[in-house]
Amino acid sequence: MSAPGAGRVVIRFASAHPVGATGIVALEDYARELTRAQAAEAILAEGEAERLVGVALEAPRVAPQGDVLEDIEAFARGLAERSGLGLGWS
């Protein structure tokens, strides 16, 4: 992993999470804010538009490791569990 604030960091989830389009945007926003990254982009399973397999962060100022990494994946899992029911908090 690069030093915080430098380059692109890719996080791969332990398993794919089925999430709709609004969930994908929510995960990107959450990961970007949590790590203070310049940008975040969801990584989707090849050929499956709504199965999250990770997220790429541009120049995160907070390293996505330990509790931060666990929090990002837990957020993705939570979105998948609520998929189809709306986000519940928006």
C-alpha positions as CSV (number, residue, x, y, z in Angstrom):
1,M,0.0,0.0,0.0
2,S,1.2,3.5,-0.8
3,A,1.7,6.1,1.9
4,P,-1.4,8.0,2.8
5,G,-2.2,10.8,0.3
6,A,-0.2,9.2,-2.5
7,G,-1.6,7.3,-5.5
8,R,-4.4,4.9,-6.0
9,V,-5.2,2.2,-3.4
10,V,-7.4,-0.7,-4.3
11,I,-9.4,-2.6,-1.7
12,R,-10.7,-6.1,-2.6
13,F,-13.6,-7.4,-0.5
14,A,-13.5,-11.0,0.9
15,S,-16.7,-11.7,-1.1
16,A,-18.9,-10.0,-3.7
17,H,-21.8,-8.0,-2.4
18,P,-25.0,-7.6,-4.5
19,V,-25.9,-3.9,-4.3
20,G,-28.0,-1.6,-6.6
21,A,-26.9,1.6,-8.2
22,T,-27.8,3.8,-5.2
23,G,-25.8,1.5,-2.9
24,I,-22.8,1.7,-5.2
25,V,-22.9,5.5,-5.0
26,A,-23.3,5.3,-1.2
27,L,-20.3,3.0,-0.8
28,E,-18.2,5.3,-3.0
29,D,-19.2,8.4,-0.9
30,Y,-18.7,6.5,2.4
31,A,-15.2,5.2,1.5
32,R,-14.1,8.5,0.2
33,E,-15.2,10.4,3.3
34,L,-13.9,7.8,5.7
35,T,-10.4,7.8,4.2
36,R,-10.5,11.5,3.1
37,A,-9.6,10.3,-0.4
38,Q,-9.8,12.6,-3.4
39,A,-12.1,10.2,-5.2
40,A,-13.5,6.6,-4.8
41,E,-14.7,4.2,-7.5
42,A,-16.6,1.0,-6.8
43,I,-15.1,-2.1,-8.4
44,L,-17.7,-4.4,-9.9
45,A,-17.5,-8.1,-10.8
46,E,-16.7,-8.4,-14.4
47,G,-20.0,-8.8,-16.4
48,E,-22.1,-8.2,-13.3
49,A,-23.1,-4.5,-13.0
50,E,-24.4,-4.7,-9.4
51,R,-21.9,-7.0,-7.6
52,L,-19.3,-5.1,-5.6
53,V,-16.0,-6.7,-5.3
54,G,-14.0,-3.7,-4.0
55,V,-13.4,0.0,-4.1
56,A,-10.5,2.0,-5.5
57,L,-9.4,5.2,-3.6
58,E,-7.5,8.1,-5.1
59,A,-4.9,9.6,-2.7
60,P,-6.5,8.6,0.6
61,R,-5.2,10.6,3.5
62,V,-6.3,8.0,6.0
63,A,-4.9,4.5,5.2
64,P,-7.6,2.0,4.5
65,Q,-6.3,-0.7,6.9
66,G,-7.4,-2.2,10.2
67,D,-10.6,-0.8,11.6
68,V,-11.1,1.5,8.6
69,L,-10.8,-1.3,6.1
70,E,-13.2,-3.5,8.2
71,D,-15.7,-0.5,8.4
72,I,-15.7,-0.1,4.6
73,E,-16.4,-3.8,4.0
74,A,-19.0,-3.9,6.8
75,F,-20.8,-0.9,5.1
76,A,-20.8,-2.8,1.8
77,R,-22.2,-5.9,3.5
78,G,-24.9,-3.8,5.2
79,L,-25.9,-2.3,1.8
80,A,-26.2,-5.8,0.3
81,E,-28.4,-7.0,3.2
82,R,-30.7,-4.0,2.7
83,S,-30.6,-4.3,-1.1
84,G,-34.1,-3.7,-2.5
85,L,-35.4,-2.1,0.6
86,G,-33.9,1.3,0.0
87,L,-31.0,2.6,2.0
88,G,-33.0,3.1,5.1
89,W,-31.0,6.2,6.1
90,S,-31.4,8.5,3.1
